[in-house]
Amino acid sequence: MSGYDEHGEQLWSVRDVAHYLQLKPKGIYALVERREIPFVRVSNRLRFLRADVLAWVEENRVPASE
């Protein structure tokens, strides 16, 4: 996985997020374009805080019906 920001939080690249979510990088770029997933730009590159991605996954979880 990628590096850490100045606060010690882990930063993931597009490839890292794609691997975690089992998507292609193209799918991550689509989510970013639609502003559906939180991201940051670092020197014109996309990066994702690990905590933000995990929170985003939890927020978008659909519970099983009873």
VMD Tcl script that builds the backbone (N, CA, C; Angstrom):
set m [mol new atoms 198]
animate dup $m
set s [atomselect $m all]
$s set {name element resname resid chain x y z} {
  {N N MET 1 A 0.840 -1.184 0.000}
  {CA C MET 1 A 0.000 0.000 0.000}
  {C C MET 1 A 0.888 1.251 0.000}
  {N N SER 2 A 0.296 2.373 -0.284}
  {CA C SER 2 A 1.045 3.617 -0.432}
  {C C SER 2 A 1.556 4.154 0.898}
  {N N GLY 3 A 1.960 5.427 0.902}
  {CA C GLY 3 A 2.609 6.034 2.057}
  {C C GLY 3 A 1.668 6.605 3.094}
  {N N TYR 4 A 2.213 7.547 3.840}
  {CA C TYR 4 A 1.493 8.181 4.939}
  {C C TYR 4 A 1.516 9.686 4.759}
  {N N ASP 5 A 0.480 10.380 5.252}
  {CA C ASP 5 A 0.475 11.836 5.198}
  {C C ASP 5 A 1.235 12.393 6.387}
  {N N GLU 6 A 1.240 13.718 6.518}
  {CA C GLU 6 A 2.015 14.364 7.586}
  {C C GLU 6 A 1.496 14.069 8.981}
  {N N HIS 7 A 0.294 13.539 9.088}
  {CA C HIS 7 A -0.291 13.197 10.389}
  {C C HIS 7 A -0.179 11.700 10.683}
  {N N GLY 8 A 0.526 10.981 9.829}
  {CA C GLY 8 A 0.706 9.556 10.036}
  {C C GLY 8 A -0.445 8.702 9.550}
  {N N GLU 9 A -1.392 9.314 8.809}
  {CA C GLU 9 A -2.517 8.549 8.276}
  {C C GLU 9 A -2.107 7.925 6.943}
  {N N GLN 10 A -2.505 6.689 6.739}
  {CA C GLN 10 A -2.116 5.978 5.538}
  {C C GLN 10 A -2.838 6.519 4.312}
  {N N LEU 11 A -2.070 6.800 3.260}
  {CA C LEU 11 A -2.618 7.253 1.986}
  {C C LEU 11 A -2.569 6.108 0.985}
  {N N TRP 12 A -3.667 5.894 0.292}
  {CA C TRP 12 A -3.738 4.855 -0.726}
  {C C TRP 12 A -3.773 5.485 -2.102}
  {N N SER 13 A -3.193 4.825 -3.064}
  {CA C SER 13 A -3.251 5.242 -4.462}
  {C C SER 13 A -4.525 4.681 -5.096}
  {N N VAL 14 A -4.757 5.064 -6.341}
  {CA C VAL 14 A -5.900 4.522 -7.079}
  {C C VAL 14 A -5.782 3.004 -7.158}
  {N N ARG 15 A -4.582 2.507 -7.419}
  {CA C ARG 15 A -4.377 1.056 -7.512}
  {C C ARG 15 A -4.669 0.371 -6.177}
  {N N ASP 16 A -4.248 1.006 -5.078}
  {CA C ASP 16 A -4.510 0.435 -3.753}
  {C C ASP 16 A -6.010 0.314 -3.487}
  {N N VAL 17 A -6.736 1.386 -3.780}
  {CA C VAL 17 A -8.187 1.388 -3.540}
  {C C VAL 17 A -8.873 0.385 -4.460}
  {N N ALA 18 A -8.446 0.338 -5.711}
  {CA C ALA 18 A -9.016 -0.615 -6.656}
  {C C ALA 18 A -8.796 -2.046 -6.166}
  {N N HIS 19 A -7.618 -2.320 -5.683}
  {CA C HIS 19 A -7.323 -3.663 -5.158}
  {C C HIS 19 A -8.212 -3.967 -3.949}
  {N N TYR 20 A -8.313 -3.025 -3.028}
  {CA C TYR 20 A -9.118 -3.233 -1.821}
  {C C TYR 20 A -10.594 -3.469 -2.164}
  {N N LEU 21 A -11.114 -2.683 -3.108}
  {CA C LEU 21 A -12.535 -2.779 -3.463}
  {C C LEU 21 A -12.794 -3.829 -4.549}
  {N N GLN 22 A -11.747 -4.460 -5.030}
  {CA C GLN 22 A -11.844 -5.458 -6.090}
  {C C GLN 22 A -12.505 -4.880 -7.339}
  {N N LEU 23 A -12.026 -3.685 -7.708}
  {CA C LEU 23 A -12.465 -2.998 -8.913}
  {C C LEU 23 A -11.249 -2.712 -9.780}
  {N N LYS 24 A -11.493 -2.309 -11.004}
  {CA C LYS 24 A -10.409 -1.846 -11.866}
  {C C LYS 24 A -10.146 -0.369 -11.552}
  {N N PRO 25 A -8.928 0.104 -11.772}
  {CA C PRO 25 A -8.650 1.532 -11.549}
  {C C PRO 25 A -9.628 2.452 -12.282}
  {N N LYS 26 A -10.067 2.028 -13.466}
  {CA C LYS 26 A -11.037 2.819 -14.228}
  {C C LYS 26 A -12.310 3.064 -13.408}
  {N N GLY 27 A -12.725 2.076 -12.642}
  {CA C GLY 27 A -13.905 2.225 -11.788}
  {C C GLY 27 A -13.686 3.231 -10.674}
  {N N ILE 28 A -12.471 3.277 -10.136}
  {CA C ILE 28 A -12.152 4.256 -9.091}
  {C C ILE 28 A -12.171 5.659 -9.673}
  {N N TYR 29 A -11.587 5.828 -10.872}
  {CA C TYR 29 A -11.612 7.141 -11.523}
  {C C TYR 29 A -13.054 7.599 -11.773}
  {N N ALA 30 A -13.937 6.669 -12.117}
  {CA C ALA 30 A -15.351 7.016 -12.328}
  {C C ALA 30 A -15.994 7.481 -11.030}
  {N N LEU 31 A -15.706 6.794 -9.929}
  {CA C LEU 31 A -16.235 7.213 -8.626}
  {C C LEU 31 A -15.734 8.604 -8.253}
  {N N VAL 32 A -14.476 8.874 -8.536}
  {CA C VAL 32 A -13.893 10.191 -8.247}
  {C C VAL 32 A -14.557 11.257 -9.116}
  {N N GLU 33 A -14.713 10.964 -10.392}
  {CA C GLU 33 A -15.315 11.929 -11.310}
  {C C GLU 33 A -16.723 12.314 -10.876}
  {N N ARG 34 A -17.457 11.326 -10.349}
  {CA C ARG 34 A -18.825 11.582 -9.867}
  {C C ARG 34 A -18.849 12.068 -8.415}
  {N N ARG 35 A -17.649 12.227 -7.827}
  {CA C ARG 35 A -17.490 12.679 -6.432}
  {C C ARG 35 A -18.248 11.763 -5.466}
  {N N GLU 36 A -18.184 10.461 -5.729}
  {CA C GLU 36 A -18.875 9.491 -4.885}
  {C C GLU 36 A -17.976 8.907 -3.805}
  {N N ILE 37 A -16.679 9.085 -3.930}
  {CA C ILE 37 A -15.733 8.549 -2.956}
  {C C ILE 37 A -14.808 9.697 -2.525}
  {N N PRO 38 A -14.514 9.806 -1.235}
  {CA C PRO 38 A -13.646 10.899 -0.783}
  {C C PRO 38 A -12.204 10.692 -1.250}
  {N N PHE 39 A -11.564 11.777 -1.661}
  {CA C PHE 39 A -10.192 11.719 -2.142}
  {C C PHE 39 A -9.489 13.041 -1.885}
  {N N VAL 40 A -8.176 13.026 -2.033}
  {CA C VAL 40 A -7.373 14.242 -1.959}
  {C C VAL 40 A -6.436 14.264 -3.157}
  {N N ARG 41 A -6.029 15.448 -3.538}
  {CA C ARG 41 A -5.039 15.587 -4.605}
  {C C ARG 41 A -3.712 15.957 -3.967}
  {N N VAL 42 A -2.676 15.219 -4.313}
  {CA C VAL 42 A -1.324 15.479 -3.845}
  {C C VAL 42 A -0.462 15.620 -5.090}
  {N N SER 43 A 0.036 16.832 -5.319}
  {CA C SER 43 A 0.836 17.095 -6.525}
  {C C SER 43 A 0.130 16.586 -7.776}
  {N N ASN 44 A -1.146 16.897 -7.867}
  {CA C ASN 44 A -1.981 16.545 -9.020}
  {C C ASN 44 A -2.237 15.042 -9.170}
  {N N ARG 45 A -1.958 14.278 -8.119}
  {CA C ARG 45 A -2.246 12.840 -8.121}
  {C C ARG 45 A -3.343 12.552 -7.113}
  {N N LEU 46 A -4.141 11.564 -7.409}
  {CA C LEU 46 A -5.219 11.192 -6.499}
  {C C LEU 46 A -4.686 10.305 -5.389}
  {N N ARG 47 A -5.094 10.619 -4.181}
  {CA C ARG 47 A -4.765 9.798 -3.019}
  {C C ARG 47 A -6.018 9.702 -2.166}
  {N N PHE 48 A -6.081 8.643 -1.383}
  {CA C PHE 48 A -7.248 8.361 -0.559}
  {C C PHE 48 A -6.779 8.037 0.849}
  {N N LEU 49 A -7.362 8.695 1.838}
  {CA C LEU 49 A -7.057 8.335 3.213}
  {C C LEU 49 A -7.706 6.986 3.500}
  {N N ARG 50 A -6.926 6.075 4.038}
  {CA C ARG 50 A -7.422 4.734 4.334}
  {C C ARG 50 A -8.691 4.803 5.179}
  {N N ALA 51 A -8.671 5.649 6.203}
  {CA C ALA 51 A -9.828 5.775 7.097}
  {C C ALA 51 A -11.065 6.251 6.333}
  {N N ASP 52 A -10.877 7.164 5.372}
  {CA C ASP 52 A -12.004 7.649 4.570}
  {C C ASP 52 A -12.594 6.535 3.713}
  {N N VAL 53 A -11.729 5.719 3.114}
  {CA C VAL 53 A -12.211 4.620 2.271}
  {C C VAL 53 A -12.984 3.609 3.112}
  {N N LEU 54 A -12.433 3.258 4.260}
  {CA C LEU 54 A -13.123 2.296 5.130}
  {C C LEU 54 A -14.470 2.849 5.597}
  {N N ALA 55 A -14.518 4.138 5.946}
  {CA C ALA 55 A -15.771 4.766 6.371}
  {C C ALA 55 A -16.766 4.810 5.209}
  {N N TRP 56 A -16.272 5.105 4.018}
  {CA C TRP 56 A -17.125 5.161 2.831}
  {C C TRP 56 A -17.749 3.793 2.557}
  {N N VAL 57 A -16.958 2.750 2.688}
  {CA C VAL 57 A -17.471 1.384 2.493}
  {C C VAL 57 A -18.575 1.102 3.513}
  {N N GLU 58 A -18.327 1.444 4.755}
  {CA C GLU 58 A -19.331 1.203 5.810}
  {C C GLU 58 A -20.605 2.007 5.559}
  {N N GLU 59 A -20.474 3.263 5.133}
  {CA C GLU 59 A -21.637 4.111 4.857}
  {C C GLU 59 A -22.470 3.572 3.707}
  {N N ASN 60 A -21.828 2.885 2.769}
  {CA C ASN 60 A -22.511 2.386 1.580}
  {C C ASN 60 A -22.912 0.921 1.694}
  {N N ARG 61 A -22.706 0.364 2.858}
  {CA C ARG 61 A -23.082 -1.034 3.095}
  {C C ARG 61 A -24.600 -1.154 3.127}
  {N N VAL 62 A -25.103 -2.125 2.426}
  {CA C VAL 62 A -26.541 -2.390 2.400}
  {C C VAL 62 A -26.779 -3.597 3.296}
  {N N PRO 63 A -27.531 -3.390 4.384}
  {CA C PRO 63 A -27.769 -4.515 5.309}
  {C C PRO 63 A -28.654 -5.575 4.655}
  {N N ALA 64 A -28.468 -6.802 5.101}
  {CA C ALA 64 A -29.306 -7.901 4.629}
  {C C ALA 64 A -30.709 -7.722 5.167}
  {N N SER 65 A -31.669 -8.059 4.355}
  {CA C SER 65 A -33.062 -7.950 4.810}
  {C C SER 65 A -33.415 -9.183 5.630}
  {N N GLU 66 A -34.385 -9.014 6.473}
  {CA C GLU 66 A -34.804 -10.118 7.354}
  {C C GLU 66 A -35.874 -10.953 6.725}
}
mol reanalyze $m
mol bondsrecalc $m
mol representation Tube
mol addrep $m
